[in-house]
Amino acid sequence: MNNKLIFMGFFLYTLSLACPMKAQRPLTWKEALDLTLNNNPALRQADYQVQEKKALHQAARNLYLPQADLNANYVHLSDDIHLDLTPVRDAITPLYGALGKYGVFSGVPNPDPATQQIMPILPDNLSTAVVRQKLLEGLDQVEKGEWDQMIQKKEFATLQASVNWTLYAGGRVRIANRVARLQEGESEWKRRQVAGELMAELAQRYYGVNLALQAVKVREMVLDGMMRHLNDATRMHEQGLISKAELLNAKVYASQAQRELDKARRELETAREALRNTLGTESSEMPLPVSPLFYIDSLPPLTYFLEQAQRNNPQLRQVENLSNQAQAGEKVSLAAFLPAVGLKGTYDIANKDLSEQAPEWMVAAGLQWTLFDGTARMRKLQAARMKTHQVEEVQKKAEADINTMIIKLYNELNMYLEQIHQIENDLAFTDELVRVREKAFEEEMAPGTDVTDARLLQAKTRIERLQAMYGFDTSLARLLQYAGIPEQFTAWQSSDKARTGSL
């Protein structure tokens, strides 16, 4: 019966190791980083934002240039536009009539060249007759003239080209270009921030899978040792060398080791899925990290990371950018107190039923200066200044928070280094402890629980060492991210000073 139980235990153990796995794709750290930077949607979104801000910057530059428009209009008025001069006719008709009949005139030049030298000036009677004749002819034309004329039909259409050119706007065009340039720079720092966050996330998940793989191996070793111990305990029980309680204890620990192995495998699958999400790949293959966990004994001084953050941290650079934009907003508010000067020109390309009196083209220079608008401009200027002060306080808070985080992560790195060195010493003790207790158990000088406890302690110590190395790697990635130099993680990982760790 006991032999059957042992056979069944080994069968389940072998079956668990031989369970089908998905296709795996070995990935070095550098390959995983390239996949992430090329495929991750968050970084592609940041790239599109950079392109958007660049396009807006180009658009702002065009504010320096004139604007040309083509305008087509159809106009329908309520009535035709007339010019009624009948009152003028009525006012001058009596004058022409009276002078043409009763006016007396003199001094009219002689129009006849033959007698002009003898009589250069007509006599009064002839002068009066000539002038009266002219007045009566003029009266006839006045009475026959059209004094009520239509200037513009009520329906007409035009096609005009126009040019508007702002020559001076109190500096608003220049400031608009500066703000657009600052926003473009802000988007580039935002992309750098996203890239840094992705590198830190990749380090966490890439080495998280590595840690999970190592944990599975540790659990497999523990299960293998527990099964061998169970086999020895079963044989010794059959020989009457140990009690049934010792045998049951071995079975319980073997079952517990199997549960821990199953749990480790589930955690490994979850970690792999998270890594694949960061990689942004659509492949069905599961990533298999091949770059081992590592640590470096010698770290640069804390001041190195603090100085790097002051120059390169994307969040600080974005806040600085916002501060510059707030200052530009103040200048825009000040520009509202100044006049605007511009040129405008129009040209009539084509028209239908447009008045002949309308000009064919027009050029104008204009100035607009708002002298009073209540207190709106002054309030906007005050609001812009408050915005500047607000961003200055945000900048101070951001600098303090980032410095605090860098100090925290730097201390964590040193803590993990201390743990790694201490655990490496403990590993030698646990290996020797397992050897001694296994020998004592085989010589019937120690109970089986001593062996299982020693093996569990050995597994726990190995996992703790791997966890400390994982903590070092993830803390290093985050420290470099906050320092604004996340790309240096690859150099640290491949450095000659890097010490790798595995089972």
C-alpha positions, 0 to 999 in steps of 0.5 A: 500500500505504501509503495502505491502511495509513493508511486502515485506521488512521483507520478503526480510530481512528474505530471506537474513538471511535464504540463504543457507550456505555451511557446516561449520567446527568449528575450535579453533585456536590450531586446525587451527594451527595444520592443517596449520603446517601439510597440508600447501604446503609451509611448506612441501616444506621446509621440503623436502629442509631440508631433501635434505640438510641433504642428501648432508651433509651425502654425504660430509662426505663420502669424507673422505672415499676411493672411489672404482670403477669397470671399464670395458673397451674395447680398439681398437687400430689402429694397433697391438703393436710390439717389433722389435729387428731385428736391435739387431740381425743384430748387434750381428750376425757378432760378433758371426760368427767372434768369432765362426770361428776365435776367440782364447780362453784359460783358459776354465775349464775342464768339465770332472770330470775324468781328472779334477784333473790332468788337471783343465784347458783345453789347448788353442787349446781345449779351443778355440774349446769348445768356438767356438762350443758354439758361433756357437750354439749361432749363430744358435739360434740367426738366428732361433730366432723371433726378431719381436714379438707382445706385444699387440693385437689391440683389447682387453678388461679389467675388473679392480677394482680401489681404490682412497683415498685422504689423504690430499687436503689442508683442502678442504674436511674438509671445504666441510663438514663444508659448507654442515653442514652450509647449512643444518642448513640454511635449518632448519632456512628457515623452521622455517622462513616459519613456522613463516610466516605461523603462522602470515598469519594464525592469519591474516586470522583466525581472519580476518574471525572472524572479518568478522563474527562479522561484519556480526552480526553488520550489521544484528543488524543494518538492524534489527533496521532499519527495526523496525524503518521503521515499526514505521515510517510507522505506525506513517506516517499512523497516520499523526504523521510524514511527508512522507520525514521522512518515505522515509528517513527510507526506504533509511537507511533500503535499505542502511543497507541491502546493507552493510549486503550483502557486509559484507557477501561477504567479509566473504566468501572471508575471509573464502576461504583465510583461507581455502587456508592457512589451506591447507585442501581439505575439502569442509567445510568452516572453522568457527573460534570459538576462539574470538578476544583478546587483552592483556593490559600488554606487555613485554618491547620492549627490550624483543622482540629485544633480542629475535630477536637477538637470534632467528630470522630465517632471521638473523640466515640465514644471519649469516649462509651465512657469515660463508659459505663465510668465508669457501669459503675463506679457500677453495680459500687458500687451492688451494695454497696447494698440494693434496696427495692421494693413488691409487690402481688397480687390474685386475679382468679379461681381454681378449687379454691383454698383458701378460706383463701388471701387475696384480695389481698396488699401487701408491701414488701421489702428485699434487701441482699447482705451477703456474696458472697465477693469477687465484687462487689469483683472486678467493681468492680476490673474496671470501674475497669480498663475505665475506665483502658483506655478512657482510654488508647484515647482518648489514642491516638485523639487522637494518631492523628487529629492525625497524620492531619490534619497529614499530609493538610494537608501533602498539600494544600500539596504538591498545590498546589505541584505544580499551580502548577509543572505549570501553568508546565510546560504552557506549555513543553510546548505550545510544544515541540510546536509548535516540533518539529512545525514543525521536522519539517515543515521536515525539520530534526528527526526524527519521534521529536522530535515524538512525544516532545514530544506524549507529554510534553505528554500526560504533563504534562496528566495530571499536572496533573489527577492533582494536582488529583484528589489535592487534592480527595480529600485535602481530603475526607479532611481535612474528614472527620477534622476532623469537618466533611465537610459543608463540602466542598460549600461549598469545591467551590462557593466563589468561590475554587475554581479548576477545571481541565480540558483 
